Amino acid sequence: MDTKDLLKKVRKIEIKTRRLSDHIFGGEYHSTFKGKGMTFSEVRQYQIGDDVRAIDWNVTARYNEPFIKVFEEEREQTLMLMVDVSGSKFFGTNNVFKNEYVTEIAATLSFSANKNNDKIGLILFTDIIELYIPPKKGKIHILRIIRELLEFKPLNKKTDIHSALKFLSNIQKNKSIVFIISDFISEDYFKSLKISSSKHDITGIRIFDKSEESIPNLGVIEVLDNETGIRSTINTSSSKVRSSYQNQYLLNVKTFESNFKRSGAGVINCGTDDSYVKKLLGYFKNR
């Protein structure tokens, strides 16, 4: 993709996702992810109905009439986007590649966070950390994140969520809102997820294409594993082959959901032909 086409695509995604965050997700994001606590704002005169426990007795004694302390939510937080950029990100049917779909989700979350004055950071990972963009605020920063999600060329193609979570723990010491976006075909990440979930507010968004759920009967075909680069020949006319594939797929989904729920983390399953708007809104409202 040349620079002109890239800028057009970035602009298109910006317009779409900013509209969503302005009109739909801003309030939902704010109410779902609470601030760090309450901080002192001001002192004002007591009004009927105010909580008497908030009375500032020193000021009340000085002016001989009741005054109360007013507190407000300490809003600023950090949103960390952890995005799997392994070989499977370019898979897609229905005219949508996973990476384009993921970019729109990430952009919508980023603009929603920005609207609430939160910082946004990005971690792109395969079985290594491919790119880390430290958390910052502002539209220009978000546009850089969008460009990287669209155009980044990873060095590796496999997936290691355990290593990505270890990296998160090392660089993000304060509690953060974390969205991990992946197909979650990765092994042995439960312990690191549980540790990270005890510190951060984590949600896993599993991205999949409907055609991945099962293999149709197409006879003998050659398939390519995008992550390993291995080509193999399989006989899809065999009911055992099709059943084995589907059972493995369902096991991967079950493992993902089990790992996150046992860790106290959130779960979203999002197909590339699903409306991510409905998926995110449903998740926010059910939190």
CORDAVEN-V170936 format. One record per pair of residues at least 24 apart in sequence whose ideal C-beta (glycine too) atoms are under 10 Angstrom apart, sorted by sequence separation. I is the first residue (numbers start at 1). J is the second residue. D is the distance in Angstrom with one decimal. If there is no record, write none. Layout:
I/J/D
I/J/D
This chain:
43/67/5.2
44/68/6.5
81/105/9.1
82/106/10.0
113/137/8.9
114/138/7.0
121/145/8.8
122/146/9.9
124/148/6.8
130/154/4.7
131/155/10.0
159/183/7.8
161/185/9.5
162/186/7.3
165/189/6.4
168/192/8.9
172/196/9.1
175/199/6.1
176/200/5.0
177/201/5.0
178/202/4.6
179/203/5.2
180/204/5.0
181/205/4.7
182/206/7.0
183/207/5.9
184/208/9.2
217/241/9.7
42/67/9.9
43/68/7.1
44/69/8.7
81/106/5.2
114/139/7.1
120/145/6.7
124/149/7.8
130/155/6.3
159/184/8.2
161/186/4.4
162/187/8.1
164/189/8.4
167/192/10.0
174/199/8.8
175/200/5.8
176/201/7.2
177/202/8.4
178/203/7.1
179/204/7.9
180/205/7.0
181/206/8.4
182/207/7.0
183/208/6.0
217/242/7.0
42/68/9.7
43/69/5.9
44/70/5.9
81/107/9.6
122/148/6.8
128/154/8.6
130/156/7.4
159/185/6.3
160/186/6.1
161/187/8.7
162/188/5.8
163/189/8.8
165/191/9.2
166/192/5.8
169/195/6.8
173/199/8.7
174/200/9.0
175/201/7.0
176/202/8.9
177/203/8.1
178/204/9.3
179/205/6.0
180/206/9.3
181/207/6.2
183/209/9.1
215/241/7.2
216/242/8.1
42/69/8.0
43/70/7.0
79/106/9.8
114/141/8.3
122/149/7.9
127/154/9.8
128/155/7.0
158/185/9.6
159/186/4.5
160/187/8.5
161/188/8.9
162/189/4.2
165/192/4.1
169/196/5.9
172/199/8.4
185/212/9.8
215/242/5.1
41/69/8.2
42/70/5.0
81/109/6.8
111/139/8.4
114/142/6.1
124/152/5.9
126/154/5.1
127/155/9.8
128/156/5.7
158/186/8.6
159/187/9.2
160/188/9.0
161/189/4.1
162/190/8.8
164/192/8.6
165/193/6.0
168/196/6.0
172/200/7.1
214/242/6.7
215/243/9.6
40/69/6.3
41/70/4.7
42/71/9.2
81/110/7.1
110/139/9.6
113/142/8.8
125/154/8.6
126/155/7.3
127/156/5.4
160/189/7.9
161/190/9.7
162/191/7.9
163/192/8.4
165/194/9.6
166/195/8.9
183/212/8.0
214/243/9.3
215/244/9.5
40/70/7.7
41/71/6.0
42/72/8.9
79/109/6.5
122/152/9.8
124/154/7.1
126/156/4.1
127/157/8.3
128/158/9.0
159/189/9.6
162/192/4.8
165/195/7.6
166/196/8.6
169/199/7.4
215/245/5.0
40/71/5.8
41/72/4.5
79/110/7.0
110/141/8.5
111/142/6.3
125/156/9.2
126/157/6.2
127/158/4.2
129/160/9.7
161/192/7.7
162/193/8.2
165/196/4.9
168/199/9.3
169/200/8.7
214/245/6.9
215/246/7.5
38/70/9.9
39/71/6.4
40/72/8.4
41/73/9.7
81/113/9.3
110/142/4.6
126/158/5.9
127/159/6.2
128/160/7.5
149/181/9.6
161/193/7.5
164/196/9.6
165/197/9.3
168/200/7.4
213/245/9.4
214/246/4.9
38/71/4.2
39/72/6.4
79/112/8.4
80/113/9.9
109/142/9.9
110/143/9.5
126/159/6.2
127/160/3.8
212/245/9.6
213/246/7.1
37/71/9.1
38/72/6.9
39/73/7.8
79/113/4.0
125/159/7.8
126/160/7.3
127/161/9.4
129/163/7.3
130/164/9.8
168/202/9.1
215/249/9.3
38/73/6.2
39/74/4.5
78/113/8.5
79/114/8.7
107/142/6.9
110/145/6.0
111/146/9.8
125/160/7.4
127/162/9.5
128/163/6.9
129/164/6.8
132/167/7.5
165/200/9.6
214/249/7.3
37/73/7.7
38/74/6.6
39/75/9.3
77/113/7.8
106/142/9.3
107/143/9.0
110/146/7.9
125/161/7.8
127/163/6.6
128/164/9.0
132/168/9.8
135/171/9.6
213/249/5.9
214/250/9.7
35/72/8.8
36/73/8.4
37/74/5.3
79/116/9.1
89/126/9.5
126/163/9.3
127/164/9.0
129/166/9.5
134/171/8.0
135/172/8.2
165/202/8.8
212/249/6.7
213/250/8.4
35/73/4.1
36/74/4.8
85/123/9.9
107/145/7.5
125/163/7.2
126/164/8.9
129/167/5.1
134/172/9.7
34/73/7.1
35/74/4.7
36/75/8.2
77/116/7.8
79/118/5.4
80/119/9.1
81/120/7.0
82/121/9.2
83/122/7.0
84/123/9.9
85/124/4.8
86/125/8.1
87/126/8.1
106/145/6.8
107/146/5.3
110/149/9.9
125/164/4.1
128/167/9.3
129/168/9.6
132/171/7.0
34/74/9.6
35/75/4.4
36/76/7.8
76/116/8.3
77/117/8.9
78/118/6.4
79/119/7.0
80/120/7.9
81/121/7.0
82/122/8.0
83/123/7.1
84/124/8.3
85/125/6.9
86/126/4.6
106/146/7.6
124/164/9.3
125/165/9.4
212/252/9.6
213/253/9.0
34/75/8.8
35/76/7.3
36/77/6.8
75/116/6.3
76/117/5.6
77/118/4.7
78/119/4.6
79/120/4.9
80/121/4.8
81/122/5.0
82/123/4.6
83/124/5.5
84/125/6.3
85/126/6.1
86/127/7.6
123/164/6.4
129/170/10.0
135/176/8.0
186/227/10.0
208/249/8.9
33/75/9.7
35/77/6.6
75/117/6.2
76/118/6.2
77/119/7.6
78/120/7.6
79/121/7.2
80/122/7.7
81/123/7.1
82/124/8.2
83/125/7.4
84/126/7.4
103/145/8.9
104/146/9.1
106/148/9.8
107/149/7.8
123/165/9.8
125/167/7.5
129/171/9.4
185/227/7.9
30/73/9.3
34/77/8.7
75/118/7.8
76/119/7.4
78/121/6.5
79/122/9.6
80/123/6.7
81/124/9.0
82/125/6.6
103/146/6.1
106/149/5.9
107/150/9.9
125/168/9.5
161/204/9.1
33/77/6.5
86/130/9.3
103/147/9.4
105/149/9.7
123/167/6.6
183/227/9.7
208/252/9.5
30/75/7.9
85/130/5.9
103/148/9.3
104/149/9.3
123/168/6.7
208/253/8.2
33/79/8.2
84/130/9.9
85/131/8.2
103/149/4.2
206/252/9.1
82/129/9.8
83/130/9.4
102/149/6.6
103/150/5.6
121/168/9.6
206/253/7.3
83/131/9.3
102/150/9.8
103/151/9.9
123/171/8.3
100/149/8.9
123/172/9.2
29/79/8.9
99/149/6.8
100/150/7.4
121/171/8.5
206/256/5.6
99/150/7.1
121/172/7.6
206/257/8.3
81/133/9.0
99/151/9.5
204/256/6.7
99/152/8.9
204/257/8.6
81/135/9.9
206/260/9.1
80/135/7.0
121/176/7.9
123/178/9.2
125/180/9.3
204/259/8.1
78/134/9.8
79/135/7.6
204/260/4.7
78/135/4.8
119/176/8.9
120/177/9.7
121/178/9.5
123/180/9.1
125/182/8.6
203/260/8.0
204/261/9.7
77/135/9.6
78/136/9.8
118/176/9.4
202/260/7.6
213/271/8.8
78/137/10.0
118/177/7.6
127/186/8.6
204/263/9.2
212/271/9.1
89/149/9.5
211/271/9.9
212/272/9.6
76/137/8.9
202/263/7.4
204/265/6.2
205/266/8.9
206/267/7.6
207/268/9.3
208/269/7.3
210/271/5.5
211/272/9.4
83/145/9.4
197/259/9.9
202/264/8.3
203/265/6.4
204/266/7.0
205/267/8.5
206/268/7.0
207/269/8.8
208/270/7.5
209/271/6.8
210/272/7.5
211/273/9.8
85/148/9.3
89/152/9.7
185/248/9.8
197/260/8.1
201/264/9.5
202/265/4.2
203/266/3.7
204/267/5.7
205/268/4.6
206/269/5.0
207/270/5.7
208/271/5.5
209/272/5.1
210/273/6.0
81/145/7.2
85/149/8.2
113/177/7.5
185/249/9.4
201/265/8.3
202/266/7.0
203/267/7.4
204/268/7.1
205/269/8.2
206/270/6.7
207/271/7.9
208/272/7.3
209/273/7.9
210/274/9.0
83/148/9.1
89/154/8.5
190/255/8.7
194/259/8.4
197/262/9.3
198/263/8.2
200/265/8.9
201/266/8.1
203/268/6.5
204/269/9.2
205/270/5.8
206/271/9.3
207/272/6.9
208/273/10.0
83/149/6.6
113/179/10.0
186/252/9.4
189/255/9.7
193/259/5.8
194/260/9.8
197/263/4.2
198/264/7.6
208/274/9.3
85/152/6.1
87/154/8.3
185/252/5.7
189/256/9.8
193/260/7.0
196/263/8.0
197/264/5.1
207/274/9.7
81/149/8.6
85/153/8.9
86/154/7.0
89/157/9.4
109/177/8.8
157/225/9.1
159/227/6.6
184/252/7.0
187/255/9.0
190/258/8.4
191/259/9.7
194/262/7.3
195/263/8.7
197/265/4.7
83/152/9.1
85/154/4.7
87/156/8.7
88/157/8.4
110/179/9.9
157/226/6.5
158/227/5.1
183/252/8.1
184/253/8.4
186/255/9.5
190/259/4.8
193/262/8.7
194/263/4.4
196/265/8.3
197/266/9.5
207/276/9.2
84/154/9.6
85/155/9.9
86/156/7.3
87/157/3.6
88/158/9.9
89/159/10.0
109/179/6.1
157/227/4.8
158/228/7.1
183/253/9.9
185/255/9.4
186/256/9.1
189/259/6.9
190/260/9.2
193/263/4.8
194/264/7.9
85/156/9.1
86/157/5.4
87/158/7.6
88/159/7.8
156/227/8.9
157/228/7.4
158/229/9.9
184/255/7.8
185/256/8.7
192/263/9.5
193/264/9.6
194/265/8.6
205/276/8.5
85/157/9.1
86/158/6.0
87/159/8.6
109/181/9.3
157/229/7.0
184/256/4.2
190/262/7.2
191/263/9.3
193/265/6.6
86/159/4.4
106/179/7.7
183/256/8.7
184/257/9.3
186/259/9.9
190/263/7.1
85/159/9.2
86/160/9.0
105/179/8.2
182/256/8.8
189/263/9.7
205/279/8.2
84/159/5.7
106/181/6.7
184/259/8.1
205/280/8.6
84/160/9.6
105/181/6.6
184/260/8.7
84/161/7.6
203/280/9.7
103/181/9.8
205/283/8.9
29/108/9.4
33/112/9.4
82/161/8.5
102/181/5.3
29/109/7.6
32/112/9.7
33/113/8.5
84/164/8.0
101/181/9.5
102/182/9.0
180/260/8.8
203/283/7.4
35/116/9.0
83/164/9.5
29/111/9.4
30/112/8.3
82/164/5.8
25/108/6.1
29/112/4.0
30/113/9.7
33/116/8.2
35/118/9.5
82/165/8.0
98/181/9.4
20/104/8.8
24/108/8.7
25/109/7.7
28/112/7.8
29/113/6.7
98/182/9.8
203/287/9.2
26/111/8.4
27/112/9.2
29/114/10.0
30/115/8.1
33/118/8.2
82/167/8.9
98/183/7.7
180/265/8.5
184/269/9.9
17/103/8.8
21/107/8.4
25/111/7.8
26/112/5.7
29/115/7.5
30/116/5.2
82/168/6.6
201/287/9.7
13/100/8.5
17/104/5.9
20/107/8.9
21/108/5.7
25/112/4.2
26/113/9.6
29/116/6.2
178/265/8.6
179/266/8.9
181/268/9.3
16/104/6.9
17/105/8.6
20/108/5.1
21/109/8.1
24/112/8.7
25/113/9.5
26/114/9.5
27/115/9.2
30/118/9.5
80/168/6.7
178/266/9.9
17/106/8.7
18/107/8.1
19/108/9.5
20/109/10.0
21/110/8.0
22/111/7.6
26/115/4.5
27/116/9.4
29/118/8.6
179/268/8.8
181/270/8.8
13/103/6.1
17/107/4.0
18/108/8.6
21/111/3.6
22/112/8.8
25/115/8.2
26/116/7.0
9/100/8.5
13/104/6.0
16/107/8.1
17/108/4.3
20/111/7.7
21/112/4.2
25/116/10.0
80/171/9.0
12/104/9.8
16/108/8.4
17/109/8.7
18/110/9.7
19/111/9.0
20/112/8.2
21/113/8.5
80/172/6.1
89/181/9.7
91/183/8.8
10/103/9.1
13/106/9.5
14/107/7.0
17/110/7.8
18/111/5.0
21/114/7.8
22/115/6.9
89/182/9.1
9/103/8.8
13/107/5.3
17/111/5.6
18/112/9.6
21/115/5.8
78/172/7.2
88/182/8.9
89/183/8.5
109/203/9.6
13/108/9.2
17/112/8.9
21/116/9.6
88/183/5.5
161/256/9.8
18/114/9.1
78/174/7.0
80/176/4.9
81/177/9.6
82/178/6.4
83/179/8.6
84/180/7.8
85/181/9.7
86/182/8.0
109/205/9.3
10/107/9.1
14/111/8.1
18/115/8.9
77/174/8.9
78/175/8.3
79/176/7.0
80/177/7.0
81/178/8.0
82/179/6.9
83/180/8.1
84/181/6.5
85/182/9.3
86/183/8.2
88/185/7.3
77/175/7.9
78/176/4.3
79/177/4.8
80/178/4.7
81/179/5.6
82/180/4.5
83/181/4.9
84/182/3.4
161/259/9.2
77/176/6.9
78/177/7.0
79/178/7.9
80/179/7.5
81/180/8.5
82/181/7.0
83/182/7.5
84/183/6.8
86/185/8.6
106/205/9.3
77/177/5.9
78/178/9.0
79/179/7.4
80/180/9.0
81/181/7.0
82/182/7.9
84/184/8.0
86/186/8.9
105/205/6.6
127/227/9.0
84/185/9.1
126/227/8.4
179/280/9.9
84/186/8.2
105/207/8.0
102/205/8.3
102/207/5.9
101/207/6.4
99/207/9.3
101/209/9.1
98/207/5.3
98/208/8.2
98/209/6.9
97/209/9.1
96/209/8.1
82/196/9.9
98/212/10.0
92/207/9.7
94/209/7.4
91/207/9.9
93/209/5.7
94/210/7.5
91/208/9.4
92/209/5.5
93/210/7.3
94/211/8.4
89/207/8.4
91/209/6.0
93/211/4.9
88/207/9.0
92/211/8.7
93/212/9.2
80/200/7.7
82/202/9.0
88/208/9.5
91/211/8.5
92/212/9.8
18/139/8.6
21/142/10.0
80/201/10.0
88/209/9.2
91/212/7.5
78/200/9.4
79/201/9.7
80/202/9.2
82/204/9.4
83/205/9.5
82/205/9.9
84/207/8.3
18/142/9.0
77/201/8.8
81/205/9.9
83/207/9.6
88/212/8.8
14/139/8.2
17/142/9.1
14/142/7.9
14/143/6.5
17/146/8.4
13/143/9.3
10/142/10.0
11/143/8.8
14/146/6.8
10/143/6.1
13/146/5.7
10/144/9.5
13/147/9.8
11/146/9.4
91/226/6.3
7/143/9.5
10/146/5.2
13/149/9.0
90/226/6.8
9/146/8.6
10/147/5.6
13/150/7.9
87/224/9.4
88/225/8.9
89/226/8.4
9/147/9.0
36/174/8.4
87/225/7.7
88/226/5.3
89/227/9.9
10/149/9.6
36/175/7.3
87/226/3.4
88/227/6.0
6/146/9.7
7/147/8.5
10/150/6.8
86/226/7.8
87/227/4.1
6/147/6.6
9/150/6.1
10/151/9.2
86/227/5.4
87/228/7.9
9/151/9.1
87/229/7.8
33/176/9.8
6/150/6.6
33/177/5.0
5/150/10.0
6/151/6.0
32/177/8.9
3/151/9.8
29/177/8.9
1/150/7.5
1/151/6.6
105/268/9.2
105/270/7.3
34/201/9.2
109/276/9.9
33/201/6.4
102/270/9.2
108/276/7.4
112/280/9.0
32/201/9.2
101/270/7.9
108/277/7.9
33/203/9.9
101/271/9.1
102/272/9.2
32/203/9.7
101/272/4.9
105/276/5.1
109/280/7.8
100/272/8.7
101/273/9.3
104/276/6.7
105/277/9.5
108/280/7.1
112/284/9.5
101/274/9.2
104/277/9.5
98/272/6.2
102/276/9.3
105/279/8.7
96/271/9.8
97/272/8.0
101/276/7.1
105/280/7.4
96/272/4.6
94/271/9.1
95/272/9.3
96/273/7.2
94/272/6.2
95/273/9.5
93/272/7.8
94/273/4.9
92/272/5.8
93/273/8.3
91/272/9.1
92/273/9.6
32/266/9.6
32/280/9.7
29/280/9.0
32/283/8.2
33/284/8.9
25/277/8.3
28/280/7.9
32/284/4.5
24/277/6.8
28/281/6.3
31/284/7.6
32/285/8.3
30/284/9.8
31/285/9.1
32/286/9.6
33/287/8.6
25/280/6.7
28/283/9.2
29/284/6.9
32/287/5.0
20/276/9.3
24/280/8.7
25/281/7.5
28/284/4.1
31/287/8.6
20/277/6.3
24/281/6.7
27/284/9.3
28/285/7.0
25/284/7.5
28/287/9.2
17/277/10.0
20/280/8.9
24/284/9.7
20/281/9.7
